[in-house]
Amino acid sequence: MAGTYSDRFWKTICEYRSAVVLLLGLEAVLLALLVIALWLQPAGSETRTVLAADFVLVGTGFFAAAYVLYRCRQRRHGR
């Protein structure tokens, strides 16, 4: 068997690097739009609560995609 499960997992994930870059860009645009929408909402509105929850979810996706790209870069440079 070639490599550990972790090695095979990251090799497979890194093969889809271009899709992860696209996802990271999309997440960045969504975060920017959410910040604008949060800024435009009044302080006590229910919409602001939903936007804040969306911000947390999209932010988590953004950091997850960034972490995948970081790990793929580390693997490519042999660290």
trRosetta pair geometry for C-beta under 8 A, 3 or more apart (Angstrom, degrees):
i j d omega theta_ij theta_ji phi_ij phi_ji
2 8 7.5 111 93 -78 82 104
3 7 3.5 -107 177 87 125 140
3 8 5.5 151 95 -47 119 79
3 11 7.5 85 90 -17 167 137
4 7 4.8 103 51 5 72 101
4 8 7.1 -139 96 0 40 87
5 8 5.8 -60 -150 41 32 108
5 9 6.0 38 152 -26 68 107
6 9 5.6 -52 -145 33 29 115
6 10 6.4 19 162 -10 65 106
7 10 6.3 -60 -146 41 27 101
7 11 6.2 29 155 -22 64 110
8 11 5.6 -54 -144 36 30 114
8 12 6.4 30 157 -18 64 105
9 12 6.0 -62 -156 36 27 107
9 13 6.3 21 153 -15 65 110
10 13 5.5 -51 -139 40 36 112
10 14 5.9 35 160 -20 68 109
10 71 6.2 -111 -136 143 121 120
10 72 7.2 -176 -177 -89 94 65
10 75 5.8 167 143 -67 130 155
11 14 6.0 -58 -144 39 25 108
11 15 6.8 37 152 -31 59 100
11 75 7.8 -155 -81 169 59 154
12 15 5.8 -48 -159 18 33 116
12 16 7.7 13 152 -3 60 102
13 16 6.3 -72 -168 41 38 100
13 20 7.7 55 171 -55 85 140
13 68 6.0 -119 161 -153 126 112
13 71 7.9 17 97 91 135 124
13 72 7.1 -130 109 -74 94 108
14 17 5.5 12 -168 -56 55 103
14 71 7.8 -122 -73 106 104 87
14 72 4.0 150 -115 -124 101 107
14 75 6.2 -101 -69 67 157 142
14 76 7.5 174 -164 -54 142 96
16 19 4.5 -34 174 36 94 119
16 20 6.1 101 117 -25 83 94
17 20 5.5 -58 -150 37 36 112
17 21 6.4 39 153 -22 69 102
17 69 7.0 99 -148 -112 90 76
17 72 5.5 159 -100 165 113 166
18 21 5.6 -48 -148 32 34 114
18 22 6.6 36 151 -18 63 104
19 22 5.5 -52 -151 37 35 114
19 23 6.3 39 149 -20 65 105
20 23 5.4 -50 -147 37 35 115
20 24 6.3 40 151 -23 65 102
20 65 5.4 170 -171 -154 85 90
20 68 5.1 -118 -150 100 148 132
20 69 5.8 179 125 -63 126 88
20 72 7.7 146 60 -7 155 148
21 24 5.6 -50 -148 33 31 114
21 25 6.6 33 152 -17 62 104
21 69 6.8 94 -79 -96 72 129
22 25 5.8 -54 -152 36 32 112
22 26 6.4 31 152 -17 65 106
23 26 5.6 -55 -147 38 32 112
23 27 6.2 33 154 -20 66 106
23 61 7.4 -110 166 164 108 106
23 65 4.9 -157 105 -112 109 143
24 27 5.7 -53 -145 37 30 112
24 28 6.4 34 153 -23 63 104
24 62 6.7 90 -140 -144 66 64
24 65 4.2 -169 -77 128 83 133
24 66 6.2 109 -123 -67 122 66
24 69 6.7 -8 -52 -26 151 139
25 28 5.6 -52 -149 32 31 113
25 29 6.6 30 153 -16 64 102
26 29 5.8 -54 -151 35 33 110
26 30 6.4 31 152 -16 66 107
27 30 5.6 -55 -146 40 32 112
27 31 6.3 37 154 -23 66 104
27 58 5.8 166 -152 -178 83 85
27 61 5.1 -155 -112 106 132 103
27 62 4.0 178 143 -85 133 80
27 65 6.1 169 9 22 149 143
28 31 5.7 -51 -147 34 30 113
28 32 6.6 32 153 -19 62 104
28 62 6.6 111 -67 -126 59 120
29 32 5.7 -55 -152 35 32 112
29 33 6.4 29 152 -15 66 107
30 33 5.7 -55 -146 39 33 110
30 34 6.2 35 154 -20 66 107
30 58 4.9 -132 115 -151 123 144
31 34 5.6 -55 -146 37 30 112
31 35 6.4 34 154 -22 64 103
31 55 7.1 85 -132 -141 71 75
31 58 5.6 -175 -74 124 75 122
31 59 6.4 93 -108 -81 116 71
31 62 6.1 14 -47 -59 135 151
32 35 5.8 -52 -150 32 31 112
32 36 6.7 30 152 -16 63 105
33 36 5.7 -54 -150 37 34 112
33 37 6.2 32 153 -17 67 107
34 37 5.6 -54 -142 40 33 110
34 38 6.1 36 156 -21 66 105
34 51 6.0 161 -158 -171 87 92
34 54 5.9 -155 -121 106 130 108
34 55 4.8 164 150 -89 141 85
34 58 6.3 169 -20 46 153 149
35 38 5.7 -52 -145 36 29 111
35 39 6.3 32 154 -22 62 107
35 55 7.6 97 -67 -117 61 122
36 39 5.7 -57 -150 35 29 113
36 40 6.5 22 155 -16 64 110
37 40 5.9 -61 -147 38 31 108
37 41 6.5 33 156 -27 65 107
37 51 5.4 -151 112 -132 114 140
38 41 6.0 -57 -148 27 31 111
38 48 6.4 89 -138 -140 70 82
38 51 5.0 -179 -81 129 81 134
38 52 6.8 94 -114 -72 122 69
38 55 6.7 15 -54 -58 139 140
41 45 5.2 -117 178 52 105 133
41 47 5.4 -148 -130 94 135 107
41 48 4.2 175 119 -76 140 93
41 51 6.4 173 -5 17 154 151
42 45 4.9 99 65 -26 87 110
42 48 7.1 -113 76 -36 47 132
43 48 6.9 -37 -160 3 20 176
44 48 7.5 126 93 35 8 136
45 48 4.7 106 68 -4 86 99
45 49 7.5 -144 106 -3 55 82
46 49 5.4 -48 -159 29 45 116
46 50 6.7 41 147 -15 70 102
47 50 5.8 -55 -152 38 36 109
47 51 6.2 37 150 -19 68 108
48 51 5.5 -54 -145 39 32 113
48 52 6.3 38 154 -24 65 103
49 52 5.8 -52 -150 32 29 112
49 53 6.7 28 151 -16 62 104
50 53 5.7 -53 -151 36 34 111
50 54 6.4 36 149 -19 66 105
51 54 5.4 -52 -146 38 34 114
51 55 6.3 43 151 -27 65 102
52 55 5.4 -47 -149 29 33 118
52 56 6.8 35 151 -19 62 99
53 56 5.8 -50 -154 31 35 111
53 57 6.6 30 151 -14 65 106
54 57 5.7 -57 -148 40 35 110
54 58 6.0 26 158 -12 70 109
55 58 6.1 -57 -139 43 26 104
55 59 5.9 30 158 -22 63 113
56 59 5.7 -57 -143 39 24 114
56 60 6.4 29 156 -23 61 105
57 60 5.8 -53 -152 31 29 112
57 61 6.7 26 152 -14 62 105
58 61 5.6 -53 -152 38 36 113
58 62 6.3 43 148 -25 66 104
59 62 5.4 -50 -147 32 34 116
59 63 6.4 26 158 -12 66 104
60 63 6.1 -58 -147 41 29 104
60 64 6.2 32 153 -21 64 109
61 64 5.6 -54 -143 36 31 114
61 65 6.3 29 158 -17 65 105
62 65 6.1 -58 -151 37 27 107
62 66 6.3 25 152 -17 63 109
63 66 5.4 -51 -142 39 35 114
63 67 6.2 41 155 -24 66 103
64 67 5.7 -52 -149 33 30 113
64 68 6.7 33 151 -20 62 102
65 68 5.7 -49 -150 32 34 113
65 69 6.6 31 153 -15 64 104
66 69 5.8 -56 -151 38 33 109
66 70 6.3 38 149 -23 65 106
67 70 5.4 -52 -147 35 33 116
67 71 6.3 31 156 -17 66 104
68 71 5.9 -55 -147 38 30 108
68 72 6.3 29 154 -18 64 108
69 72 5.7 -54 -144 38 32 112
69 73 6.3 35 155 -21 64 105
70 73 5.8 -57 -151 35 28 111
70 74 6.5 30 151 -19 63 105
71 74 5.5 -51 -149 34 34 114
71 75 6.4 33 153 -18 66 104
72 75 5.7 -52 -147 36 33 111
72 76 6.3 34 154 -22 65 107
73 76 5.7 -54 -145 35 32 112
73 77 6.4 11 161 -2 66 110
74 77 6.3 -71 -146 48 26 96
74 79 4.6 -86 -162 66 82 106
75 78 7.7 38 -179 -72 30 28
75 79 7.8 -90 -67 49 23 68
